[in-house]
Amino acid sequence: MTVNPADAPVQGAVYGSDAMRAILAEPAALQRMLDFEAALARAQARLGLIPAEAAEAITAAADATKLDLPALAGATRNMGFPTVGLVKQLSARAGAEAGRWTHWGATTQDVLDTALVLQLRDAITLLDADLARLIAALATLARTHRDTVMPGRTHAQQALPITFGYKVALWLDPLVTMRERLAQLRPRVLRLQFGGAVGTLASLGEDGPKVAAELAQELDLALPAITWHVARDGIAELGCWCGLLCGTLAKPATDILWLMQSEVGEASEPAAPGKGGSSTMPQKRNPIGCEYVIAQARGAQAQIPLLLGAMLHQHERGAGPMQEEQLALGQILLLTHGALATLLPIAEGLEVDAARMRRNLDAGGGMIMAEAVMMGLAPHLGRGAAHDAVHHACDVALAEGVTLAAALGRDERITALLDAAGIARLTDPAGYLGAAGAFTDAVLLRADASRLSAA
């Protein structure tokens, strides 16, 4: 079997995404390491610490496509990290004179962490763009179906009427919050890591802080108050945000999956030739996209304990936690974006059957309106008596297979207060939606604000 289907040429089509794979792939990581080395050389040259010619040669040589990968793999096997072998090859390509100045004052952790941050910046940009697109798609859906009445369900049974717009707004609101959280965590994640052997920049003497500031500016990263190589809260926060997003994505996927049941049929994934089909049952249209959203969400969430455990570094350089972090973080990011990218076309093309929603409401013979009738009668009969009267009417409707309205019309306690028109009004699902419209409108205002912030 494939160790990780998200990395397989065939199964990778339904796990993860090509865009996130490209950001996290080893060629991208190696290039980001070289980008760090080149930026460090340029920063130090501007401060007069190394020759400008050396910085130019190092920058020109910092091309991951020119690396001898088998040799780099051998060096990594010996050292445990690719940095020593990478710097050796970079120095050789830059030339004997310029090569003397590569990696000046830096350590392996600086290279690996800052390269990771540069990759995370691309990953966050990708996640944010697609999250904004999903918010826009769901906002359109909620606005279109603001007044489309459907059954609201609790414990898998019809409870009270709602609108489909309200249901979508319940999916949408936490996604807007997730985008706000992503913006808030950016400065806590996108920070330079540059501290040398134990984080004090001792090898650069009094020039250390100046080099760090210049390097942060060169890479367009925040300059932290202190090095963070053993304080992984920013990385862990991004991983936990992914876990929260995955749970938020799995909610609409779960709802749509259940709405696609043959007996419900109120909404479904967009149709496409062969999509969700069965090898033996031609009639099947399985909720395959929703299934992969949920699977990837759970897969990403399962890695978060490993990432949190990787926060436990000893002293000024941990022994082992960094390797644990590497095992977890990439999978979390890839599966999170896979879940998001899978849900996007579902949200943008969701097929909604408003007529089926109405039929499902009516299929219960109006029982879903029992609370509405009780609340309408309570001011006249008292809540307890109203509850008993409506409960009796429900028993009659169930026993005789008539509608709730018909059963109510047989009870003299009720007909003394309500004529046929009054009973019809109280049993109309569209008349008992509470603040569904107002809540939907409030969420749409939040979504519009989020859209404007993305523009």
C-alpha positions as CSV (number, residue, x, y, z in Angstrom):
1,M,0.0,0.0,0.0
2,T,1.0,3.6,-0.4
3,V,2.5,5.0,2.8
4,N,0.7,8.3,2.4
5,P,-1.9,8.4,-0.4
6,A,-1.7,12.2,-0.6
7,D,1.7,11.7,-2.1
8,A,0.8,9.0,-4.6
9,P,0.4,9.8,-8.3
10,V,-3.1,8.2,-8.5
11,Q,-4.6,8.6,-5.0
12,G,-3.1,12.0,-4.7
13,A,-5.9,13.2,-7.0
14,V,-8.4,12.9,-4.1
15,Y,-6.1,13.6,-1.1
16,G,-4.3,16.9,-0.7
17,S,-3.8,19.3,-3.6
18,D,-1.2,19.9,-6.2
19,A,-0.9,23.5,-5.2
20,M,0.0,22.7,-1.5
21,R,2.2,19.8,-2.6
22,A,4.3,22.2,-4.7
23,I,4.7,24.6,-1.7
24,L,5.7,21.8,0.7
25,A,7.7,19.6,-1.6
26,E,11.4,19.0,-1.0
27,P,12.5,21.0,-4.1
28,A,10.6,24.0,-2.7
29,A,12.1,23.5,0.8
30,L,15.7,23.3,-0.6
31,Q,15.1,26.5,-2.6
32,R,13.8,28.3,0.4
33,M,17.0,27.2,2.3
34,L,19.1,28.7,-0.5
35,D,16.9,31.8,-0.5
36,F,17.8,32.2,3.2
37,E,21.5,31.8,2.5
38,A,21.4,34.3,-0.4
39,A,19.4,36.8,1.6
40,L,21.8,36.5,4.5
41,A,24.8,37.2,2.2
42,R,23.0,40.3,0.7
43,A,22.1,41.6,4.2
44,Q,25.7,41.2,5.5
45,A,27.1,42.8,2.3
46,R,24.9,45.9,2.8
47,L,26.3,46.2,6.3
48,G,29.9,45.8,5.1
49,L,30.5,42.5,6.8
50,I,31.2,40.5,3.7
51,P,32.3,41.6,0.2
52,A,29.5,42.7,-2.2
53,E,31.0,40.5,-4.9
54,A,30.6,37.5,-2.6
55,A,27.0,38.2,-2.0
56,E,26.3,38.5,-5.7
57,A,28.1,35.2,-6.4
58,I,26.2,33.4,-3.5
59,T,22.9,34.7,-4.8
60,A,23.6,33.6,-8.3
61,A,24.6,30.1,-7.1
62,A,21.5,29.7,-4.9
63,D,19.5,27.6,-7.4
64,A,18.1,24.3,-6.1
65,T,17.8,22.9,-9.6
66,K,21.6,22.8,-9.7
67,L,22.0,20.8,-6.6
68,D,23.5,17.2,-6.7
69,L,20.6,15.5,-4.9
70,P,22.2,12.1,-4.5
71,A,25.2,13.7,-2.9
72,L,23.0,15.9,-0.7
73,A,21.0,12.8,0.4
74,G,24.2,11.1,1.4
75,A,25.3,14.1,3.4
76,T,21.9,14.3,5.1
77,R,22.1,10.6,6.0
78,N,25.4,11.2,7.8
79,M,24.5,14.5,9.4
80,G,20.8,14.1,10.0
81,F,20.0,17.4,8.3
82,P,20.6,18.7,4.8
83,T,22.1,22.0,5.8
84,V,25.8,21.1,5.9
85,G,25.7,19.3,2.5
86,L,23.6,22.2,1.0
87,V,26.0,24.9,2.2
88,K,29.0,22.9,0.9
89,Q,27.5,22.7,-2.6
90,L,26.4,26.3,-2.5
91,S,29.9,27.4,-1.5
92,A,31.5,25.3,-4.3
93,R,29.1,26.8,-6.9
94,A,29.7,30.3,-5.6
95,G,33.5,29.9,-6.1
96,A,36.4,29.6,-3.8
97,E,36.5,33.3,-2.8
98,A,32.8,33.9,-2.4
99,G,32.3,30.5,-0.9
100,R,34.3,31.5,2.2
101,W,31.4,33.8,3.2
102,T,28.4,31.5,2.9
103,H,26.4,30.7,6.0
104,W,28.3,33.5,7.9
105,G,27.2,33.4,11.5
106,A,24.2,31.1,10.9
107,T,23.4,27.6,12.1
108,T,21.3,24.7,10.8
109,Q,18.3,25.7,12.8
110,D,18.3,29.2,11.3
111,V,18.2,27.8,7.8
112,L,15.6,25.2,8.4
113,D,13.2,27.4,10.5
114,T,13.4,30.4,8.2
115,A,13.0,28.3,5.1
116,L,10.0,26.7,6.8
117,V,8.5,30.1,7.5
118,L,8.9,31.1,3.9
119,Q,7.1,28.0,2.8
120,L,4.4,28.7,5.5
121,R,3.9,32.1,4.1
122,D,3.1,30.6,0.7
123,A,0.8,28.0,2.4
124,I,-1.1,30.6,4.4
125,T,-1.6,32.7,1.2
126,L,-3.0,29.7,-0.6
127,L,-5.3,28.8,2.3
128,D,-6.5,32.3,2.8
129,A,-7.3,32.8,-0.9
130,D,-9.3,29.6,-1.1
131,L,-11.0,30.3,2.2
132,A,-12.1,33.7,0.9
133,R,-13.4,31.9,-2.2
134,L,-15.4,29.4,-0.1
135,I,-16.9,32.2,2.0
136,A,-18.0,34.0,-1.2
137,A,-19.6,30.8,-2.6
138,L,-21.5,30.1,0.6
139,A,-22.6,33.7,1.0
140,T,-24.1,33.5,-2.5
141,L,-25.9,30.3,-1.6
142,A,-27.2,31.8,1.7
143,R,-28.4,34.9,0.0
144,T,-30.1,33.0,-2.8
145,H,-31.9,30.7,-0.4
146,R,-32.6,33.2,2.4
147,D,-36.3,32.4,2.3
148,T,-36.3,28.8,1.1
149,V,-38.2,26.9,3.8
150,M,-37.0,23.5,4.8
151,P,-37.1,21.1,7.8
152,G,-34.7,21.9,10.6
153,R,-33.5,18.7,12.2
154,T,-32.4,17.7,15.7
155,H,-31.3,14.2,16.6
156,A,-31.7,13.3,13.0
157,Q,-35.5,14.0,13.1
158,Q,-37.5,17.0,11.8
159,A,-37.8,19.5,14.6
160,L,-38.9,23.0,13.4
161,P,-38.9,24.7,10.1
162,I,-35.8,26.8,9.1
163,T,-34.6,28.2,5.8
164,F,-31.8,26.7,3.7
165,G,-30.2,30.2,3.8
166,Y,-30.1,29.9,7.6
167,K,-28.5,26.5,7.4
168,V,-25.8,27.7,5.0
169,A,-25.3,30.7,7.3
170,L,-24.5,28.3,10.1
171,W,-21.8,26.8,7.9
172,L,-20.6,30.3,6.8
173,D,-20.2,32.2,10.1
174,P,-17.4,30.1,11.6
175,L,-15.5,30.2,8.3
176,V,-15.5,34.0,8.5
177,T,-14.1,33.6,12.0
178,M,-11.5,31.2,10.8
179,R,-10.3,33.8,8.3
180,E,-10.1,36.4,11.0
181,R,-8.0,34.0,13.1
182,L,-5.7,33.3,10.2
183,A,-5.0,37.0,9.8
184,Q,-4.3,37.3,13.5
185,L,-1.8,34.5,13.6
186,R,0.2,35.6,10.6
187,P,2.6,37.9,12.5
188,R,3.1,35.1,15.1
189,V,4.1,32.6,12.5
190,L,5.9,34.7,9.8
191,R,8.9,35.6,11.8
192,L,12.6,35.4,11.1
193,Q,14.7,32.8,12.9
194,F,18.3,33.8,13.1
195,G,20.3,33.2,16.3
196,G,23.4,31.1,15.6
197,A,24.4,28.2,17.7
198,V,22.3,28.8,20.8
199,G,20.3,31.8,19.7
200,T,22.6,34.6,21.0
201,L,24.3,35.4,17.6
202,A,27.6,35.3,19.5
203,S,29.6,34.6,16.4
204,L,28.6,38.0,14.9
205,G,29.4,39.9,18.1
206,E,27.8,43.3,18.3
207,D,26.8,43.1,14.7
208,G,24.4,40.3,15.3
209,P,21.2,42.3,16.0
210,K,21.9,44.5,13.0
211,V,22.3,41.5,10.7
212,A,19.1,40.1,12.1
213,A,17.2,43.3,11.4
214,E,18.6,43.6,7.9
215,L,17.9,40.0,7.1
216,A,14.3,40.3,8.3
217,Q,13.8,43.3,6.0
218,E,15.4,41.4,3.1
219,L,13.0,38.4,3.5
220,D,10.0,40.6,4.5
221,L,9.5,38.8,7.8
222,A,8.8,40.1,11.2
223,L,11.8,40.5,13.5
224,P,11.1,38.7,16.8
225,A,12.1,40.1,20.2
226,I,14.2,36.9,20.7
227,T,15.0,33.8,18.8
228,W,12.2,31.2,18.8
229,H,14.0,27.9,17.8
230,V,12.9,26.2,21.1
231,A,9.5,28.1,21.4
232,R,7.3,26.5,18.7
233,D,4.0,28.1,19.8
234,G,3.7,29.9,16.4
235,I,4.1,26.7,14.4
236,A,1.7,24.8,16.8
237,E,-0.8,27.6,16.5
238,L,-1.0,27.3,12.8
239,G,-1.4,23.5,13.1
240,C,-4.2,24.0,15.6
241,W,-5.8,26.6,13.3
242,C,-5.8,23.9,10.6
243,G,-7.5,21.5,13.0
244,L,-10.2,24.1,13.7
245,L,-10.6,24.8,10.0
246,C,-10.9,21.1,9.2
247,G,-13.7,20.7,11.8
248,T,-15.4,23.8,10.3
249,L,-15.2,22.3,6.8
250,A,-16.4,18.9,7.8
251,K,-19.6,20.3,9.2
252,P,-21.1,21.4,5.8
253,A,-19.7,18.2,4.2
254,T,-21.5,16.1,6.8
255,D,-24.8,18.0,6.3
256,I,-24.6,17.7,2.5
257,L,-23.8,14.0,2.8
258,W,-27.0,13.5,4.8
259,L,-29.1,15.8,2.6
260,M,-28.1,13.6,-0.3
261,Q,-29.7,10.5,1.2
262,S,-32.3,9.0,-1.2
263,E,-35.0,9.5,1.4
264,V,-34.1,13.2,1.9
265,G,-32.8,14.4,-1.5
266,E,-32.8,18.1,-0.5
267,A,-29.3,19.0,-1.8
268,S,-26.5,17.3,-3.6
269,E,-23.0,17.7,-4.9
270,P,-22.8,19.1,-8.4
271,A,-23.3,16.4,-11.1
272,A,-20.6,15.4,-13.5
273,P,-20.3,12.4,-15.8
274,G,-19.3,9.4,-13.6
275,K,-18.9,11.5,-10.5
276,G,-19.8,9.5,-7.4
277,G,-20.9,6.5,-9.5
278,S,-20.8,2.9,-8.5
279,S,-19.1,0.1,-10.4
280,T,-22.2,-2.1,-10.1
281,M,-25.2,0.2,-9.5
282,P,-25.7,2.6,-12.4
283,Q,-28.3,4.6,-10.4
284,K,-25.9,5.6,-7.6
285,R,-24.7,9.1,-7.1
286,N,-22.5,8.9,-4.0
287,P,-21.4,11.9,-1.9
288,I,-17.8,11.1,-2.7
289,G,-16.5,14.7,-2.4
290,C,-18.0,15.1,1.1
291,E,-16.5,11.8,2.1
292,Y,-13.1,13.0,1.2
293,V,-13.6,16.4,2.9
294,I,-14.4,14.5,6.1
295,A,-11.6,11.9,5.8
296,Q,-8.9,14.6,5.2
297,A,-10.3,16.7,8.0
298,R,-10.0,13.8,10.4
299,G,-6.6,12.9,9.0
300,A,-5.2,16.4,9.6
301,Q,-6.7,16.6,13.1
302,A,-5.1,13.2,14.0
303,Q,-1.6,14.7,13.5
304,I,-2.1,17.7,15.8
305,P,-1.2,15.8,19.0
306,L,2.2,15.0,17.4
307,L,2.7,18.6,16.5
308,L,1.9,19.8,20.0
309,G,4.2,17.2,21.5
310,A,7.0,18.6,19.3
311,M,6.8,21.8,21.4
312,L,8.8,20.1,24.2
313,H,12.4,21.2,23.4
314,Q,15.2,20.7,25.9
315,H,17.4,23.7,26.9
316,E,18.6,25.8,23.9
317,R,18.3,23.2,21.2
318,G,16.0,20.2,21.4
319,A,16.9,16.6,20.7
320,G,14.2,15.1,18.6
321,P,11.2,17.5,18.6
322,M,12.1,19.1,15.3
323,Q,12.0,15.8,13.6
324,E,8.5,15.1,15.1
325,E,7.3,18.5,13.9
326,Q,8.5,17.7,10.4
327,L,6.5,14.5,10.4
328,A,3.2,16.2,11.4
329,L,3.2,19.7,10.0
330,G,3.4,18.9,6.3
331,Q,0.6,16.3,6.5
332,I,-1.6,18.7,8.5
333,L,-1.2,21.5,5.9
334,L,-1.6,19.2,2.9
335,L,-4.7,17.5,4.1
336,T,-6.3,20.7,5.4
337,H,-5.9,22.3,2.0
338,G,-7.2,19.1,0.4
339,A,-10.3,19.3,2.5
340,L,-10.8,23.0,1.6
341,A,-10.1,22.4,-2.1
342,T,-12.5,19.5,-2.2
343,L,-15.3,21.4,-0.6
344,L,-14.9,24.5,-2.8
345,P,-16.5,23.1,-6.0
346,I,-19.2,21.5,-4.0
347,A,-20.2,24.8,-2.5
348,E,-19.9,26.6,-5.8
349,G,-22.1,24.1,-7.6
350,L,-24.4,22.7,-4.9
351,E,-27.7,21.5,-6.3
352,V,-30.6,22.6,-4.1
353,D,-34.1,21.0,-4.5
354,A,-36.4,23.5,-2.8
355,A,-39.5,21.6,-4.0
356,R,-38.2,18.4,-2.3
357,M,-37.6,20.5,0.9
358,R,-41.3,21.5,0.8
359,R,-42.4,17.9,0.2
360,N,-40.4,16.7,3.1
361,L,-42.0,19.3,5.3
362,D,-45.5,18.3,4.2
363,A,-44.7,14.5,4.5
364,G,-44.9,14.8,8.2
365,G,-48.5,16.0,8.0
366,G,-47.7,19.3,9.6
367,M,-46.4,17.7,12.8
368,I,-43.3,20.0,12.6
369,M,-45.6,22.9,13.5
370,A,-46.7,21.4,16.8
371,E,-44.7,23.9,18.8
372,A,-46.0,26.8,16.8
373,V,-49.6,25.8,17.4
374,M,-48.9,25.3,21.1
375,M,-47.3,28.7,21.4
376,G,-50.3,30.2,19.5
377,L,-52.8,28.6,21.9
378,A,-50.9,29.2,25.1
379,P,-52.0,32.8,25.7
380,H,-55.6,31.6,25.6
381,L,-55.4,28.2,27.3
382,G,-52.2,28.4,29.3
383,R,-49.1,26.6,28.3
384,G,-49.9,23.3,30.0
385,A,-53.4,23.0,28.6
386,A,-52.2,24.1,25.1
387,H,-49.4,21.5,25.2
388,D,-52.0,18.8,26.1
389,A,-54.4,19.8,23.4
390,V,-51.7,19.8,20.7
391,H,-50.3,16.6,22.0
392,H,-53.7,15.0,21.7
393,A,-54.1,16.3,18.2
394,C,-50.7,14.8,17.2
395,D,-51.8,11.4,18.6
396,V,-55.0,11.6,16.5
397,A,-53.1,12.6,13.4
398,L,-50.7,9.8,13.8
399,A,-53.3,7.2,14.6
400,E,-55.7,8.2,11.7
401,G,-53.2,9.3,9.1
402,V,-54.6,12.8,8.9
403,T,-52.8,16.1,9.0
404,L,-52.2,18.0,12.2
405,A,-54.4,20.8,10.9
406,A,-57.3,18.3,10.3
407,A,-56.9,16.9,13.8
408,L,-56.8,20.4,15.3
409,G,-60.0,21.2,13.5
410,R,-61.8,18.3,15.4
411,D,-61.0,19.6,18.9
412,E,-63.6,22.0,20.3
413,R,-61.1,23.5,22.7
414,I,-59.2,24.7,19.6
415,T,-62.0,25.5,17.2
416,A,-63.5,27.8,19.9
417,L,-60.4,29.9,19.5
418,L,-59.3,29.4,15.9
419,D,-61.2,29.1,12.7
420,A,-59.9,27.2,9.7
421,A,-57.8,30.2,8.5
422,G,-56.3,30.6,12.0
423,I,-55.3,26.9,12.1
424,A,-53.8,27.2,8.6
425,R,-51.8,30.2,9.7
426,L,-50.4,28.4,12.7
427,T,-49.5,25.3,10.7
428,D,-47.8,27.1,7.9
429,P,-44.0,26.5,8.2
430,A,-43.2,29.8,6.5
431,G,-44.9,31.6,9.4
432,Y,-42.7,30.1,12.1
433,L,-39.1,30.9,11.2
434,G,-38.2,33.1,14.1
435,A,-35.2,35.2,13.4
436,A,-33.8,32.9,10.7
437,G,-33.8,35.8,8.2
438,A,-32.2,38.3,10.5
439,F,-29.5,35.8,11.6
440,T,-28.7,35.0,7.9
441,D,-28.5,38.7,7.1
442,A,-26.1,39.3,10.0
443,V,-23.8,36.5,8.8
444,L,-23.9,37.9,5.3
445,L,-22.8,41.3,6.5
446,R,-19.8,39.5,8.1
447,A,-19.1,37.6,4.9
448,D,-19.2,40.8,2.9
449,A,-16.8,42.5,5.2
450,S,-14.4,39.5,4.9
451,R,-14.7,39.7,1.1
452,L,-13.8,43.4,1.1
453,S,-10.7,42.7,3.3
454,A,-9.5,40.2,0.7
455,A,-9.9,42.7,-2.2
